[in-house]
Amino acid sequence: MNWWTVLDGFLVGLYRITGWTLIDYFIGTFLLALITVLIGDFTTSLVYLVNRPYFVRLNARLAELHELSMAALRLKNKSGYRAVNREANDTFGLVFFGMAGLSASYLWPAFFALAWMQPRFQGIGFPLFLTGWIANYTFTFLVAYILARLVFAPVKPYLPYFRQMTALK
Amino acid sequence: MAVLTLVLLLAGLVLGALTAGAAPDKQAIVGSALGLEGKLGAAIAKAPAGAGAGQIDSSAPRGFLGIPGAPQVNPILAFLWAVWVGWIFSTVGAFGGIMAGVGHMTIFGLGDYAKSFKKTAPELNKVLTDCIRMANQWLVGLSSAISSLNYLRSKRLAWPLGLALGAGSLFGAVVIPIMTGGKISFSQYQGWFGVAVFVVGGFLLYETTPKGQAGKKAAKAAAQAFEKSVKEGGESAQGIAVKKWGLTRIEFSFFGVEFGFNPFWAFIGGVLIAAISSFLGVGGGFLYVPYLTSIVGLPMFVVAGTSALAVLLSMVTSIASYLNFAGAAVDWALIGVELVGIFIGSMVGPRTQKYIPDIWLKRLFVVLALYVGLGYFSKGFFGQSWVPM
C-alpha cells in the first residue's frame, strides 16, 4: 500500500461520517478545506521564519516612508512628497510581491484538494440548503475554505505551534 | 491544332472544376467529449480523430486537462519553472507574471499544442487558449489578490475611488471574456502577449538608462534630504475623509491634504486595466499602482488599499467569467505545484538579492523581455519565430 492509497483512503473517509450522502459531502468538504488551511498556515509560518528579518526590514522601511510622506503632506511640500512616494513605490513593489509569495505558501494545499476532488465530483450538482441553487464542487469547496479560514482564525493563537508563531509576528 | 488546344483547355478546366468541386476525404471526428466537461469536451468531440498533429487520438495517454495525447506537463519542470517565477517576483516584481506565461506557452509546450489545432479544430484551439490564459491568471492574479487583502486591513482605502475603479474593472473583466472567450486563436493571443512583454521590457530598459537611473537617484536624494529635514513624528492617524461627491468630481482629504478625481475617468481606467489584464491573463496590480500614483497622483499608501480592491474585484470576476462564459477547464494540480514553486522561489529571492546588483537584474530582464517579446510577436502575428524558440 503506497502513501497515495493511504492518503486517498483517509480523504474518502472524511466523506463517510454520517451516512447521509449530501451531509457527508458538505462535512467532508469542510474538513478537507480545514486541513488545507492548517497545512497552508504551517508552510506560511516556515516561510516567515526563514525570511522574517527581510520582511521586518521591508515593512519598517515602508512604515518609515509612510510617516515621511505624511509629514510632507502636512508641510505641503509637494516635491518632497513626490520623492518619498517614488521611493515608497519600489519598496511597496517588493513588499507586494513578497506578500504574493507568502500567500502562495498558504494557498497551495487548496489547489491539491481541488485536484483530488475534480475526478470524483466533476459534473455533479450539489443542492445548497434553503436556496434551491445547485453548485459545483469548486464553489462548494470555495465556501468551505472561507468558512474554514473563519473558524481557524480565532482558534489559531491558542494552538501550540501557531501560538509561538503569532507571538513572533 | 486550335481545336485540339481548345479541347485540352476545356478538358483541363472541367477536370480542375471537378477536382475543386469534389468533396475532400471526410475526416473522422472524435464524436464524443471523452469524459471532458463543458466547452472543452464539446470542442474535443468536434476535433478530427487520429494520431497526427492537430488530431485527437482517444487511445493516447491523457495529458494536460485530461486531453488524450496532450503534452503531459512534467511536475518537476513545472515546479522548477515556478521557483524561477517566484524568484523573479521577489527580486524584480511584475516580470514574474510574464515568465509564468512563458512557462505555460513555451516551456510546457502548451502553446505549440494549442496551435496545432489552428486549422484542424479552431474551436479547440480557442478553448485551449482560454485555458492557458486562465492558468496565467490564477497563478499571478490569485496570489496578488490575496496578498492585497492584507492591505485592505490597513484601512487606507480611498473607497469612492476604489468603487469607481472597481465598477470599471468589473465591466472590463466581464466584457472581455464574453467578447473574446472562445474567439481568440492562440496565435493572436501569443502576438499580443509579445507586445505586452515589449512594453514591460521598455519600462525596464528606461530604468536602466542613464536618464532613468538619474531620475531614480534624484528622487532618492530628494527623499533623503526631506527625511533629514523632518524632525517631528507621532502624527495621529486621520485616514481618509470624503469631502465632496459628484458625478464629475469626488474630493477627499488624506491627512489634511485634498485629493480629487473624476469618477468617469477612474471608471474608464478600471475598464482598460481590467480588460488588458483579463485579455493577457495577468493580475492587474502592476497596472493599477502606476496608474493611481502617476496619473491620478495619489499617495502610495492610499494606492495600496485602493488597487487591492480593484484587483480583487477584477480577478474574481474575470476567472468566474472564463469559467461561466468561456467554459475554460482548470488543471488544479498544476496550479498547486506552481504555487509551491513560487513560494519557495520567493523565499530564495531576498537571500540572493544582495549578491546581484539591481541594475544587472534589470538588464538581464530587458534582454529576456526583448527576446521573448520578439519571439512571441513574430510567432503570433507572422507564423514563425524570428529568434530561436
Interface residues (C-beta under 8 A of the other chain):
Chain A: T43 V47 V50 N51 Y54 L65 H66 E67 L68 S69 M70 A71 A72 L73 R74 L75 K76 N77 S79 G80 Y81 R82 A83 V84 N85 R86 E87 A88 N89 F92 G93 L94 F96 F97 G98 M99 A100 G101 L102 S103 A104 S105 L107 W108 P109 A110 F111 F112 L114 A115 Q118 Q122 G123 T138
Chain B: E37 G86 F89 S90 G93 A94 G96 L142 S143 S144 I146 S147 S148 N150 K216 A218 A219 K220 A221 A222 A223 A225 F226 E227 S229 V230 E232 G233 E235 F254 F255 G256 V257 G285 V289 T293 P299 M300 F301 A304 L323 V330 D331 W332 A333 I335 G336 L339 V340 I342 F343 G345 S346 M347 G349 P350 R351
